[in-house]
Each structure stands twice: as structure tokens, then as C-alpha cells.
């Protein structure tokens, strides 16, 4: 059995959020669990994989995007996003700007606020699908993010490739 096949059989479980803690704060071993099966990244819808490939490089970018998507039409300041997600402010500002440039958020430079506002119906549909996939198959979405080739890393590595001027094309 391959590792992928084994992973498909493993559940990820968490305590049922409706389960209340008994007085005294101790939870019993019999607390009900919600379980989900790990699903490989290829089971993430194509529209979500395409959105990730074109616009999303990290899990925190997904978290920022889905936070603003889930609270639409509210506009957030960078400080509010930082406080809610407990992330570094300078990084958050950079990522919010990147999501605005990608057409996923609307930015108001005067008020310094950010709101969900996709530039097209296609992007909106992709974010709705991302929201569903991240809720139902979080591990698979994260795998899709980390599996995507990073062009910057490739170009950096290519800078160290040794090339000879004496050899023709196709020769090593």
C-alpha cells in the first residue's frame, strides 16, 4: 500500500464544537468527535487549484482572503486583520496589497481599509469554491498550496546553473 493510499484512510478528528465542558473544566475521554478523511490535493476542485496557482502563495493569504470574504461587505483595517489573525503587521499589509493587486480585494487608500471585492464573477466563484474546499478539505487545500511550483525559487536556482559558451544547444 502506498503512502498516499494510507493517508487517504486516516481521519482527522476534532472535538465536536457543540460539546460543552462539564463544570470543573475537565473533558472526558468520551467527548464526541467530528472526523474528516484526508483527501489528496488532486481532489481539490480545479477552479480552486487555479486560484491558488495564480494568486495564493501561503495559508495565511487564504486565511486573510476568507476572513474578508466571510465578513463581506465589511471593510477591515490592516490592524484589525492583524489582531484577528494574530499575524505580523508588515507582512499583513504586504499580503493585503497583493490580494488587492490580484483583484480579490477592494482597497481604499484614503481610509486604509480592505474589503472583499473580486474583480470578476469568475474570481468570486473561485473564492466561494475555496471557502467550501478549505472548510471541507483543509489539508488538501494546504497541500495544493505547498505543491505549487514557485517560479521565484526556480529562477533563483537557475542563476546558479553552470552554462558553457562552448557547447551548443542541448549539450551538457
C-alpha positions as CSV (number, residue, x, y, z in Angstrom):
1,X,0.0,0.0,0.0
2,X,1.4,3.4,-1.0
3,X,1.8,6.3,1.4
4,X,-0.9,8.2,-0.5
5,X,-3.3,5.3,-0.1
6,X,-2.5,5.1,3.6
7,X,-3.1,8.8,4.0
8,X,-6.4,8.6,2.3
9,X,-7.5,6.2,5.1
10,X,-6.5,8.3,8.0
11,X,-9.2,10.5,9.6
12,X,-8.5,14.0,11.0
13,X,-10.7,14.5,14.1
14,X,-11.6,17.3,16.4
15,X,-13.9,17.6,19.3
16,X,-17.5,18.4,18.4
17,X,-17.9,22.2,18.9
18,X,-21.4,21.6,20.3
19,X,-19.9,19.5,23.2
20,X,-19.9,21.5,26.4
21,X,-17.2,21.2,29.0
22,X,-18.6,19.9,32.3
23,X,-18.3,22.0,35.5
24,X,-14.7,22.0,36.7
25,X,-13.4,22.3,33.2
26,X,-12.3,18.6,32.7
27,X,-13.3,16.9,29.5
28,X,-13.9,13.3,29.4
29,X,-12.4,10.8,27.1
30,X,-15.8,10.2,25.7
31,X,-16.2,13.6,24.1
32,X,-17.8,13.3,20.7
33,X,-15.6,13.9,17.7
34,X,-16.1,15.3,14.3
35,X,-13.9,13.5,11.8
36,X,-12.9,14.1,8.2
37,X,-10.9,11.9,5.9
38,X,-7.7,13.3,4.5
39,X,-8.2,13.8,0.8
40,X,-5.3,14.3,-1.6
41,X,-4.7,17.7,-3.2
42,X,-5.9,16.5,-6.6
43,X,-9.4,16.2,-5.1
44,X,-9.4,20.0,-4.6
45,X,-11.7,21.4,-7.4
46,X,-9.8,22.7,-10.5
47,X,-11.2,26.2,-10.0
48,X,-9.6,26.3,-6.5
49,X,-6.3,24.9,-7.7
50,X,-6.3,27.5,-10.5
51,X,-6.9,30.3,-7.9
52,X,-4.1,29.0,-5.7
53,X,-1.7,28.7,-8.7
54,X,-2.4,32.3,-9.9
55,X,-2.9,34.2,-6.7
56,X,-2.2,32.5,-3.4
57,X,1.2,31.5,-2.1
58,X,0.5,30.8,1.6
59,X,-2.0,29.5,4.0
60,X,-2.2,32.9,5.7
61,X,-3.1,34.5,2.4
62,X,-6.0,32.1,2.2
63,X,-6.9,32.9,5.8
64,X,-6.9,36.7,5.1
65,X,-9.0,36.2,1.9
66,X,-11.5,34.0,3.6
67,X,-11.8,36.3,6.6
68,X,-12.7,39.2,4.4
69,X,-14.9,37.0,2.2
70,X,-16.8,35.7,5.2
71,X,-17.4,39.2,6.6
72,X,-18.4,41.0,3.4
73,X,-19.3,43.8,2.9
74,X,-17.4,45.0,5.9
75,X,-14.1,46.8,5.3
76,X,-11.2,46.0,7.6
77,X,-8.1,48.0,8.5
78,X,-4.8,46.2,8.4
79,X,-4.6,46.5,12.2
80,X,-8.0,44.7,12.6
81,X,-6.8,41.9,10.3
82,X,-3.6,41.6,12.3
83,X,-5.5,41.4,15.6
84,X,-8.0,38.9,14.3
85,X,-5.4,36.5,12.7
86,X,-2.6,37.3,15.1
87,X,0.0,37.9,12.4
88,X,2.8,40.4,11.7
89,X,1.5,43.8,10.6
90,X,4.1,44.5,7.9
91,X,3.5,41.1,6.4
92,X,-0.3,41.5,6.5
93,X,-0.1,44.9,4.8
94,X,2.0,43.4,2.0
95,X,-0.3,40.5,1.5
96,X,-3.4,42.7,1.6
97,X,-1.9,44.8,-1.1
98,X,-1.0,41.7,-3.1
99,X,-4.6,40.5,-2.8
100,X,-5.9,43.9,-4.0
101,X,-3.5,43.9,-7.0
102,X,-4.8,40.4,-7.8
103,X,-8.4,41.7,-8.0
104,X,-9.6,39.7,-5.0
105,X,-10.0,42.7,-2.6
106,X,-11.0,46.3,-2.9
107,X,-8.6,48.7,-1.2
108,X,-9.4,52.2,-0.1
109,X,-6.1,54.1,0.1
110,X,-7.6,57.1,1.9
111,X,-9.2,55.1,4.7
112,X,-6.6,52.4,4.5
113,X,-9.2,49.7,4.5
114,X,-9.7,46.4,2.7
115,X,-12.9,44.6,1.8
116,X,-13.7,41.5,-0.2
117,X,-14.4,42.6,-3.8
118,X,-13.4,40.3,-6.6
119,X,-12.8,42.0,-10.0
120,X,-14.8,39.4,-11.8
121,X,-17.6,36.8,-11.3
122,X,-15.1,34.1,-12.1
123,X,-12.8,35.2,-9.2
124,X,-15.9,35.4,-6.9
125,X,-16.9,31.8,-7.9
126,X,-13.3,30.6,-7.3
127,X,-13.3,32.2,-3.8
128,X,-16.7,30.6,-2.9
129,X,-15.3,27.3,-4.0
130,X,-12.1,27.9,-2.0
131,X,-14.2,28.7,1.1
132,X,-16.0,25.4,0.7
133,X,-12.9,23.4,0.0
134,X,-11.0,24.9,2.9
135,X,-13.9,24.1,5.2
136,X,-14.3,20.5,4.0
137,X,-10.8,19.6,2.9
138,X,-8.4,22.0,4.6
139,X,-5.4,19.6,4.5
140,X,-5.9,19.1,0.7
141,X,-6.0,22.8,0.1
142,X,-2.9,23.3,2.2
143,X,-1.2,20.5,0.2
144,X,-2.2,22.3,-3.0
145,X,-0.6,25.5,-1.8
146,X,2.7,23.8,-0.9
147,X,2.7,21.6,-4.0
148,X,2.6,24.6,-6.4
149,X,5.9,25.3,-8.2
150,X,7.3,28.6,-7.1
151,X,8.7,30.5,-10.1
152,X,10.9,32.7,-7.9
153,X,12.7,29.6,-6.5
154,X,13.2,28.2,-9.9
155,X,14.7,31.4,-11.3
156,X,16.9,31.7,-8.3
157,X,18.2,28.1,-8.8
158,X,18.7,28.8,-12.5
159,X,21.0,31.6,-11.7
160,X,23.5,29.1,-10.2
161,X,23.4,26.7,-13.2
162,X,26.7,26.4,-14.9
163,X,26.5,27.1,-18.6
164,X,29.3,26.7,-21.1
165,X,29.5,29.1,-24.0
166,X,31.4,26.4,-26.0
167,X,28.6,23.9,-26.1
168,X,25.7,24.1,-28.4
169,X,22.0,23.8,-27.6
170,X,21.0,20.5,-26.0
171,X,24.6,19.7,-24.9
172,X,25.6,19.4,-21.3
